Amino acid sequence: MIYSAVSTSDPIGIALIQYGAVGAIAIMALFAVRVLFNKITAELEYHRQRADRAEEELRKLHEVVRNEYLGTLAKATEAIADVLARRSR
């Protein structure tokens, strides 16, 4: 009687009636797995974006350090050249 009330085009409803509490628990478990998977996927994407931002910031910092280093190295080279020029006189 209950079986005939459920539409034959609704396989989930048929499964719930056929398997009763076991089917309901299985559906809740599948739903929980789906929710947890979506949560883990969202966290993974967040951490990926965070790592990408940190990597880009590190690249910019390396560029600044490289430019500062080249400027300092040029000044040091000039100073050494001046010392050698004065010494050879």
Secondary structure, 3 states (H helix, E strand, C coil): CHHHHCCCCCHHHHHHHHHHHHHHHHHHHHHHHHHHHHHHHHHHHHHHHHHHHHHHHHHHHHHHHHHHHHHHHHHHHHHHHHHHHHHHC
